[in-house]
Amino acid sequence: MIGGLVVASAIKPLPSYLVASSTIPTGTLVSGAAISTAEVDLGSLSEAYVTSSTPIDGLSVTAVIGQGELIPLRLVGKGLRPDQTAIRFVPNLKPAESIVAGSVVSVWQVTETEDGFVPQRIVSVSEVLAIEFGDGLFAEDAPDVELLLNLDQSTLVLAAVAAGYPIYVLPLP
């Protein structure tokens, strides 16, 4: 009897879960992302992850998912969370080469005071959604940078852009 249970459990197929083949940035459609499958037994955690049979049409990633990670259901949905927005702007200097979609950055502005120019961090942590360089003769040296921000952060960035302050995007370790 016990031998039969061991054999039956050994030949039972394992559930197949979706795995990020490369880093998946926020906002990417799950159906268009680089994904693979892995057959694993997650036990009681099985309901928390996307399986190969989970309907994913029209669903996108709501936060970055690292390469090799199982795709959690809590990070898949229709669009951004209610407290999130995306802002696109051109920083005053070209961002570091290490900054790509999915990178974590901070945003700084420089204001002029009586004591001279003062750098101020206006966003401590944000995710880069996209970096796009322009084409053609009149393209700017610095690319358009699109960041995922909460509503308070977006207000600060928009105020800095409207005021014409120099804005810089810096990588975080």
C-alpha positions as CSV (number, residue, x, y, z in Angstrom):
1,M,0.0,0.0,0.0
2,I,2.7,2.5,1.0
3,G,4.8,1.5,-2.1
4,G,1.8,2.3,-4.3
5,L,1.4,5.8,-2.8
6,V,5.1,6.5,-3.4
7,V,4.9,5.4,-7.0
8,A,1.7,7.3,-7.6
9,S,3.1,10.5,-6.1
10,A,6.4,10.1,-8.1
11,I,4.6,9.9,-11.5
12,K,2.1,12.7,-10.7
13,P,3.0,15.7,-13.0
14,L,4.2,18.8,-11.2
15,P,2.4,22.1,-11.9
16,S,4.1,24.4,-14.4
17,Y,4.7,28.0,-13.4
18,L,5.8,31.0,-15.4
19,V,9.3,32.3,-14.8
20,A,10.9,35.6,-16.0
21,S,13.6,34.7,-18.6
22,S,15.0,38.2,-18.2
23,T,14.0,41.2,-16.0
24,I,10.4,42.2,-16.7
25,P,9.9,46.0,-16.2
26,T,6.7,47.4,-14.8
27,G,4.0,47.9,-17.3
28,T,5.1,45.1,-19.6
29,L,2.3,42.8,-20.9
30,V,2.8,39.3,-19.4
31,S,1.9,37.8,-22.8
32,G,4.7,39.8,-24.5
33,A,7.4,39.3,-21.8
34,A,10.3,36.9,-22.0
35,I,9.0,34.0,-20.0
36,S,9.7,30.3,-19.6
37,T,8.1,27.6,-17.5
38,A,9.4,25.6,-14.6
39,E,7.7,22.5,-13.1
40,V,8.0,22.8,-9.3
41,D,6.0,21.7,-6.3
42,L,5.2,24.9,-4.2
43,G,2.9,23.2,-1.8
44,S,0.8,25.7,0.1
45,L,2.3,28.6,-1.9
46,S,1.0,27.3,-5.2
47,E,-2.0,29.7,-5.3
48,A,0.3,32.7,-5.1
49,Y,2.1,32.3,-8.5
50,V,1.1,32.4,-12.2
51,T,0.8,28.9,-13.8
52,S,1.0,28.1,-17.5
53,S,-2.8,27.7,-17.4
54,T,-3.5,31.1,-15.8
55,P,-5.2,33.4,-18.3
56,I,-2.8,36.3,-18.9
57,D,-4.3,38.1,-22.0
58,G,-4.4,41.9,-21.3
59,L,-2.5,41.6,-18.0
60,S,0.6,43.5,-17.2
61,V,3.3,43.5,-14.6
62,T,2.7,46.1,-11.8
63,A,6.2,46.0,-10.4
64,V,9.6,44.8,-11.8
65,I,10.2,41.1,-11.7
66,G,13.8,39.9,-11.8
67,Q,15.3,37.4,-14.1
68,G,14.7,33.8,-12.9
69,E,11.9,34.7,-10.5
70,L,8.5,33.0,-10.5
71,I,5.8,35.5,-11.5
72,P,3.7,36.2,-8.5
73,L,-0.1,36.8,-9.0
74,R,0.1,39.9,-6.8
75,L,2.4,41.6,-9.4
76,V,0.1,41.0,-12.3
77,G,-3.0,43.1,-13.1
78,K,-4.6,45.5,-15.5
79,G,-2.5,48.7,-15.5
80,L,-0.7,50.5,-12.7
81,R,-1.9,50.5,-9.1
82,P,-4.2,53.4,-8.1
83,D,-1.4,55.3,-6.3
84,Q,1.1,55.1,-9.3
85,T,1.7,57.2,-12.4
86,A,4.3,57.4,-15.0
87,I,6.2,60.6,-15.8
88,R,8.4,61.1,-18.9
89,F,10.9,64.0,-19.0
90,V,14.4,64.8,-20.3
91,P,17.0,65.1,-17.6
92,N,19.8,67.8,-17.9
93,L,22.5,65.2,-18.2
94,K,22.6,61.8,-19.9
95,P,21.9,59.1,-17.3
96,A,24.6,56.6,-16.4
97,E,25.0,53.7,-18.9
98,S,24.0,51.3,-16.1
99,I,20.5,52.9,-16.0
100,V,18.1,50.8,-18.1
101,A,14.4,49.9,-17.9
102,G,13.8,48.2,-14.6
103,S,16.7,50.1,-12.8
104,V,16.1,51.8,-9.5
105,V,17.1,55.5,-9.4
106,S,16.8,58.7,-7.4
107,V,15.9,62.1,-8.9
108,W,17.6,65.3,-7.9
109,Q,17.1,68.9,-8.7
110,V,19.4,71.9,-8.4
111,T,18.1,75.2,-7.1
112,E,19.8,78.5,-6.8
113,T,19.8,80.1,-3.3
114,E,21.6,83.0,-1.7
115,D,24.4,80.6,-0.8
116,G,24.7,79.3,-4.4
117,F,23.4,76.2,-6.1
118,V,22.0,73.6,-3.8
119,P,21.2,69.9,-4.9
120,Q,18.0,68.5,-3.5
121,R,16.8,64.9,-3.8
122,I,13.1,65.1,-4.8
123,V,12.6,61.3,-5.3
124,S,14.4,58.8,-3.1
125,V,13.5,55.7,-5.0
126,S,11.8,55.2,-8.4
127,E,11.8,52.5,-11.1
128,V,12.8,53.4,-14.7
129,L,10.1,52.2,-17.1
130,A,11.9,53.3,-20.3
131,I,14.8,55.3,-21.6
132,E,14.5,56.4,-25.2
133,F,17.1,58.3,-27.3
134,G,15.9,60.6,-30.1
135,D,16.8,60.0,-33.7
136,G,17.9,62.5,-36.3
137,L,19.9,65.7,-36.6
138,F,18.1,67.6,-33.9
139,A,17.9,64.8,-31.3
140,E,19.0,65.8,-27.8
141,D,22.0,64.2,-26.1
142,A,20.0,63.3,-23.0
143,P,17.2,60.7,-23.6
144,D,13.6,60.8,-22.5
145,V,13.4,59.0,-19.2
146,E,10.1,57.5,-18.0
147,L,9.8,56.8,-14.3
148,L,7.2,55.0,-12.2
149,L,6.3,57.3,-9.4
150,N,3.7,57.6,-6.6
151,L,1.4,60.6,-6.8
152,D,3.4,62.7,-4.3
153,Q,6.7,62.1,-6.2
154,S,5.1,62.9,-9.5
155,T,4.0,66.3,-8.1
156,L,7.5,67.1,-7.1
157,V,9.0,66.1,-10.4
158,L,6.4,68.1,-12.4
159,A,7.0,71.1,-10.2
160,A,10.8,70.9,-10.9
161,V,10.2,70.5,-14.6
162,A,7.7,73.5,-14.7
163,A,10.2,75.7,-12.7
164,G,12.9,74.9,-15.1
165,Y,15.3,73.5,-12.5
166,P,18.1,71.2,-13.7
167,I,17.0,67.6,-13.0
168,Y,19.3,64.6,-12.7
169,V,18.5,60.9,-12.6
170,L,21.1,58.9,-10.5
171,P,21.4,55.2,-10.1
172,L,21.0,53.5,-6.8
173,P,23.1,50.6,-5.7
